């Protein structure tokens, strides 16, 4: 893999973007105090981990991400989807290329949002996972920019690394497109954790899931709400874990995001408990039903997407599989009956 190849850039550019963008927020210093959602004193007193530990843990996670990204690119580099993309990109118009990349971005955003919501909420739902894994991230009660990727290594692997690999494979984007997509994800994640409500911030204008929205989740009384990340609030609204907020001036200067606690939470139960009562999708029984089905299609889909890059490892050639298969569309009685009914 050449250092300046698309694959290498897709691995290292998001890491560089992470430290440059978060460094810009940190360098702004006291000039941004009027826009901070928490005071500096709260940042020092409430957080349970030092910034040196945070930086060390983030670098470790990024090393793992780089290794898995390299393996993913090696496995999918010659896949049929990538080859088809390159051929159409070379032959098609620029408008076609942009439309295709936009569709891939949309698919990847939906996949990543769904993956991270499911794991994020389950890690709060499961006491063992929260106590031993996800609680690392919540040591930052007052989040800041370069703490965005501060997680337990297992959480970093499950949510960010594997979630990103899945979004890349399912969307079928090229390594070159992934440079921009994962840089966008990185910037969005840093922005959501920066703790600064900067006027005119494009992410605050384009997304309801933003710095203040995620800040509610990091507050002690809001940790069972606003699980959605990094782009949309859709899953929170679907599953009843959406907590609205209001921005107001903080005593002593600056701003604060105050959760608008609903009537249900004041009547002896949280929104999360009421949502669980009405929709048991995340109960053990619900997960036992739907997770194996999801795993089936995701895992088998990854094999299908790998395409021709896996031909040297196949036990039968593609031609042999097609010739020997006894199940064909023409022999399927349901398909034949449907064709006859259409013909009539």
C-alpha positions as CSV (number, residue, x, y, z in Angstrom):
1,X,0.0,0.0,0.0
2,X,1.6,3.3,-1.2
3,X,1.7,6.1,1.4
4,X,-0.2,8.5,-0.8
5,X,-2.7,6.0,-2.2
6,X,-6.4,6.5,-1.6
7,X,-6.4,3.7,0.9
8,X,-3.5,5.1,2.9
9,X,-5.1,8.6,2.9
10,X,-8.4,7.1,4.0
11,X,-6.6,5.6,7.0
12,X,-4.5,8.6,8.1
13,X,-6.4,11.7,7.0
14,X,-9.3,11.2,9.5
15,X,-6.7,10.8,12.3
16,X,-4.9,13.9,11.3
17,X,-8.2,15.8,11.0
18,X,-9.2,14.6,14.5
19,X,-6.1,16.2,16.2
20,X,-6.1,19.3,14.0
21,X,-9.8,20.1,14.5
22,X,-9.9,19.3,18.2
23,X,-6.6,21.2,18.7
24,X,-8.2,24.3,17.1
25,X,-11.0,24.1,19.8
26,X,-8.5,23.7,22.6
27,X,-6.3,26.5,21.3
28,X,-9.2,29.0,21.3
29,X,-8.9,28.9,25.1
30,X,-10.6,31.6,27.2
31,X,-11.8,33.5,24.1
32,X,-14.6,31.0,23.9
33,X,-15.7,31.0,27.5
34,X,-18.8,33.0,26.8
35,X,-20.0,30.1,24.5
36,X,-19.0,27.2,26.8
37,X,-21.7,24.9,28.0
38,X,-19.8,24.2,31.2
39,X,-17.3,26.3,33.1
40,X,-13.6,25.4,33.2
41,X,-13.9,24.8,36.9
42,X,-16.7,22.2,36.2
43,X,-14.5,20.6,33.6
44,X,-11.7,20.1,36.1
45,X,-13.8,19.1,39.1
46,X,-16.4,16.8,37.5
47,X,-14.3,14.8,35.0
48,X,-12.8,11.6,36.4
49,X,-9.9,11.1,34.1
50,X,-6.8,13.3,33.2
51,X,-6.3,14.7,29.7
52,X,-3.1,12.8,29.4
53,X,-4.9,9.5,29.9
54,X,-7.6,10.6,27.5
55,X,-5.0,11.4,24.8
56,X,-3.2,8.1,25.3
57,X,-6.4,6.0,25.1
58,X,-7.5,7.9,21.9
59,X,-4.1,7.2,20.2
60,X,-4.4,3.5,21.0
61,X,-7.9,3.4,19.6
62,X,-6.8,5.1,16.4
63,X,-4.0,2.6,16.0
64,X,-6.5,-0.2,16.1
65,X,-8.7,1.6,13.7
66,X,-5.8,2.1,11.2
67,X,-5.0,-1.6,11.4
68,X,-8.6,-2.8,10.8
69,X,-9.1,-0.2,8.0
70,X,-5.9,-1.5,6.2
71,X,-7.3,-5.1,6.4
72,X,-10.7,-3.9,5.1
73,X,-9.1,-2.2,2.1
74,X,-7.0,-5.2,1.4
75,X,-10.1,-7.5,1.3
76,X,-12.3,-5.1,-0.7
77,X,-9.8,-3.5,-2.9
78,X,-10.6,-5.6,-6.0
79,X,-14.3,-6.2,-5.2
80,X,-16.8,-6.1,-8.0
81,X,-18.5,-3.0,-6.5
82,X,-15.3,-1.1,-6.4
83,X,-14.4,-2.1,-10.0
84,X,-17.9,-1.1,-11.2
85,X,-17.6,2.2,-9.4
86,X,-14.2,3.0,-11.0
87,X,-15.5,2.0,-14.5
88,X,-18.6,4.1,-14.2
89,X,-16.7,7.0,-12.7
90,X,-14.3,7.0,-15.6
91,X,-17.1,6.8,-18.2
92,X,-19.9,8.9,-16.5
93,X,-20.5,12.5,-16.1
94,X,-19.4,14.5,-13.1
95,X,-23.0,14.9,-12.0
96,X,-23.4,11.1,-12.0
97,X,-20.3,10.7,-9.9
98,X,-21.5,13.3,-7.3
99,X,-25.0,11.7,-7.2
100,X,-23.5,8.3,-6.6
101,X,-21.2,9.5,-3.8
102,X,-24.1,11.4,-2.2
103,X,-26.2,8.1,-2.2
104,X,-23.2,6.2,-0.7
105,X,-22.8,8.9,2.0
106,X,-26.5,8.7,2.8
107,X,-26.4,4.9,3.1
108,X,-23.3,5.0,5.2
109,X,-24.8,7.6,7.5
110,X,-27.9,5.5,8.1
111,X,-25.9,2.3,8.7
112,X,-23.5,4.0,11.1
113,X,-26.3,5.8,13.0
114,X,-28.3,2.6,13.4
115,X,-25.3,0.5,14.4
116,X,-24.1,3.1,17.0
117,X,-27.5,3.7,18.5
118,X,-28.1,0.0,19.0
119,X,-24.8,-0.7,20.7
120,X,-24.8,2.6,22.6
121,X,-28.2,2.1,24.1
122,X,-27.5,-1.6,24.9
123,X,-24.3,-0.6,26.7
124,X,-26.5,1.6,29.0
125,X,-29.1,-1.1,29.3
126,X,-26.7,-3.9,30.2
127,X,-25.2,-3.2,33.7
128,X,-22.1,-5.3,33.1
129,X,-21.2,-3.6,29.8
130,X,-21.9,-0.2,31.3
131,X,-19.9,-0.7,34.4
132,X,-16.8,-2.3,32.8
133,X,-16.8,-0.7,29.3
134,X,-19.1,2.2,28.5
135,X,-18.5,4.0,31.8
136,X,-15.1,4.9,30.5
137,X,-16.6,7.4,28.1
138,X,-18.8,8.9,30.8
139,X,-15.8,9.6,33.0
140,X,-16.0,12.8,30.9
141,X,-19.0,14.3,32.5
142,X,-18.0,17.6,30.9
143,X,-16.8,16.5,27.5
144,X,-14.2,18.4,25.4
145,X,-12.9,18.2,21.8
146,X,-10.2,15.6,21.8
147,X,-12.2,13.4,24.3
148,X,-14.6,12.6,21.5
149,X,-13.0,9.2,20.9
150,X,-12.1,8.4,24.5
151,X,-13.6,5.0,25.0
152,X,-12.8,1.6,26.4
153,X,-10.8,-0.3,23.6
154,X,-13.6,-2.8,23.2
155,X,-16.2,-0.1,22.8
156,X,-13.9,1.7,20.3
157,X,-13.6,-1.5,18.3
158,X,-17.4,-2.3,18.4
159,X,-18.9,1.1,17.9
160,X,-16.4,3.2,15.9
161,X,-14.1,0.7,14.1
162,X,-16.5,-2.1,13.1
163,X,-19.3,0.4,12.6
164,X,-17.2,2.4,10.2
165,X,-16.1,-0.8,8.4
166,X,-19.7,-1.9,8.1
167,X,-20.8,1.5,6.7
168,X,-18.0,1.4,4.2
169,X,-18.7,-2.1,2.9
170,X,-22.5,-1.8,2.8
171,X,-22.5,1.6,1.1
172,X,-20.0,0.4,-1.5
173,X,-18.0,3.6,-1.5
174,X,-14.5,3.8,-2.9
175,X,-11.5,4.4,-0.7
176,X,-11.3,7.9,-2.1
177,X,-14.8,8.7,-1.1
178,X,-14.2,7.3,2.3
179,X,-11.5,9.9,2.9
180,X,-14.2,12.5,2.9
181,X,-16.9,10.5,4.7
182,X,-14.7,9.5,7.7
183,X,-13.2,12.9,7.9
184,X,-16.8,14.3,8.1
185,X,-17.6,11.7,10.8
186,X,-14.5,12.7,12.7
187,X,-15.3,16.4,12.6
188,X,-18.9,15.8,13.6
189,X,-17.8,13.7,16.6
190,X,-15.3,16.3,17.8
191,X,-17.9,19.0,17.4
192,X,-20.5,17.1,19.4
193,X,-18.1,16.7,22.3
194,X,-16.4,20.1,22.1
195,X,-18.7,21.7,24.8
196,X,-18.8,25.0,22.9
197,X,-22.0,26.4,21.3
198,X,-20.2,28.5,18.6
199,X,-22.4,31.0,16.7
200,X,-22.9,30.1,13.1
201,X,-21.6,26.5,13.5
202,X,-22.8,24.7,10.4
203,X,-23.4,21.5,12.3
204,X,-25.7,23.3,14.7
205,X,-27.6,24.6,11.7
206,X,-27.9,21.3,9.8
207,X,-28.3,18.7,12.6
208,X,-30.6,18.5,15.6
209,X,-28.0,16.0,16.9
210,X,-25.3,18.5,17.9
211,X,-23.1,19.7,20.8
212,X,-26.0,20.7,23.1
213,X,-28.0,17.6,22.3
214,X,-25.1,15.2,23.2
215,X,-24.2,17.3,26.2
216,X,-27.6,16.3,27.7
217,X,-26.6,12.7,27.4
218,X,-23.3,13.3,29.3
219,X,-25.1,15.0,32.2
220,X,-25.8,12.7,35.1
221,X,-29.6,13.1,34.9
222,X,-29.7,12.7,31.1
223,X,-27.5,9.6,30.6
224,X,-30.5,7.4,29.7
225,X,-31.6,9.7,26.8
226,X,-30.2,11.0,23.5
227,X,-28.2,7.9,22.5
228,X,-28.3,8.7,18.8
229,X,-24.9,9.5,17.2
230,X,-23.3,10.9,15.2
231,X,-25.8,12.4,12.7
232,X,-29.5,12.2,13.3
233,X,-32.0,12.0,16.3
234,X,-34.3,9.6,14.4
235,X,-33.7,6.5,16.5
236,X,-34.1,8.4,19.8
237,X,-37.5,9.6,18.6
238,X,-38.5,6.1,17.3
239,X,-37.7,4.4,20.6
240,X,-38.7,7.1,23.0
241,X,-35.3,8.1,24.3
242,X,-35.4,11.6,22.9
243,X,-34.8,14.4,25.5
244,X,-35.4,17.9,24.2
245,X,-33.4,20.8,25.8
246,X,-33.3,24.5,26.0
247,X,-30.2,26.7,25.7
248,X,-30.0,29.4,28.3
249,X,-27.4,31.6,29.9
250,X,-25.4,30.0,32.7
251,X,-25.0,31.9,36.0
252,X,-21.5,33.2,36.1
253,X,-21.3,33.5,32.3
254,X,-21.5,31.2,29.4
255,X,-24.4,28.9,28.3
256,X,-25.9,25.7,29.4
257,X,-28.2,23.1,27.9
258,X,-31.0,22.4,30.3
259,X,-33.0,19.2,29.6
260,X,-36.8,19.6,29.4
261,X,-37.8,16.8,31.6
262,X,-41.1,15.3,30.5
263,X,-44.2,14.7,32.6
264,X,-43.5,11.0,32.5
265,X,-40.2,11.4,34.2
266,X,-41.7,13.5,37.0
267,X,-44.4,10.9,37.6
268,X,-42.1,8.3,39.0
269,X,-40.6,6.9,35.8
270,X,-38.1,7.9,33.2
271,X,-38.8,8.2,29.5
272,X,-36.6,5.2,29.0
273,X,-38.7,3.0,31.3
274,X,-41.9,4.1,29.6
275,X,-40.4,3.5,26.2
276,X,-39.4,0.0,27.3
277,X,-42.9,-0.7,28.6
278,X,-44.5,0.3,25.3
279,X,-41.9,-1.2,23.0
280,X,-39.8,-4.1,24.2
281,X,-37.4,-4.1,21.2
282,X,-34.4,-3.8,23.5
283,X,-35.5,-6.4,26.0
284,X,-33.6,-9.7,26.1
285,X,-36.5,-11.4,24.3
286,X,-36.6,-8.8,21.6
287,X,-32.9,-8.9,21.0
288,X,-32.9,-12.7,20.9
289,X,-35.5,-12.5,18.1
290,X,-34.1,-9.7,15.9
291,X,-30.3,-9.8,16.5
292,X,-29.7,-13.2,14.8
293,X,-31.7,-12.1,11.8
294,X,-29.8,-8.8,11.5
295,X,-26.5,-10.7,12.0
296,X,-27.5,-13.1,9.3
297,X,-28.0,-10.5,6.6
298,X,-25.1,-8.2,7.7
299,X,-22.6,-11.0,7.9
300,X,-23.7,-12.8,4.7
301,X,-23.9,-9.4,2.9
302,X,-20.3,-8.7,3.8
303,X,-19.3,-11.9,2.1
304,X,-21.3,-11.1,-1.0
305,X,-19.9,-7.5,-1.2
306,X,-16.3,-8.8,-1.1
307,X,-17.0,-10.2,-4.6
308,X,-14.1,-11.1,-6.9
309,X,-11.5,-10.2,-4.4
310,X,-12.2,-13.5,-2.7
311,X,-12.1,-15.7,-5.9
312,X,-8.7,-17.1,-5.0
313,X,-10.1,-18.5,-1.8
314,X,-13.4,-19.9,-3.3
315,X,-13.9,-23.7,-3.0
316,X,-15.9,-23.6,-6.3
317,X,-15.7,-21.2,-9.2
318,X,-18.5,-18.8,-9.9
319,X,-19.2,-20.6,-13.2
320,X,-19.4,-23.9,-11.4
321,X,-21.8,-22.6,-8.8
322,X,-24.2,-21.2,-11.4
323,X,-24.0,-24.4,-13.5
324,X,-24.5,-26.9,-10.6
325,X,-27.1,-25.0,-8.6
326,X,-30.5,-26.8,-8.6
327,X,-32.3,-23.7,-7.4
328,X,-33.0,-21.3,-10.2
329,X,-35.3,-18.5,-10.8
330,X,-36.9,-20.3,-13.8
331,X,-37.6,-23.5,-11.8
332,X,-39.1,-21.8,-8.8
333,X,-42.9,-22.6,-8.9
334,X,-43.8,-19.3,-7.2
335,X,-41.9,-17.3,-9.8
336,X,-43.5,-19.4,-12.7
337,X,-47.0,-18.9,-11.2
338,X,-46.4,-15.2,-10.9
339,X,-45.2,-14.9,-14.5
340,X,-48.3,-16.8,-15.7
341,X,-50.6,-14.5,-13.8
342,X,-48.9,-11.5,-15.2
343,X,-49.2,-12.9,-18.7
344,X,-52.9,-13.4,-18.3
